[in-house]
């Protein structure tokens, strides 16, 4: 994945590669929108594992 790709773009790409991930991602984005929050997640790498975190806040 490109380093220039946004964290949201990376999350969406990874979600589409996991069975059921597209549905989970769609639901996450929908819940954030309903709560009037914006996506501000990212990734960290710990012991070779890429871990997604979600840091959300007001739009």
C-alpha positions, 0 to 999 in steps of 0.5 A: 500500500502506498504511504501517500494513501490516507489512513481511511483509504488504507482501512477501506482497502484492507476491509474489502480484502477481508471476508465481511470486512466491507460490511463492517467498514460500511457500518462503521462509517455509517455509525460515525456519520449518524453520530456526526463524527468524522473518521480519523483512524490510522495504523500502528505496527506492533511486533510485525502486526498492523493494528488499526485504531480509531480516533474520532471527533466532531466534524 
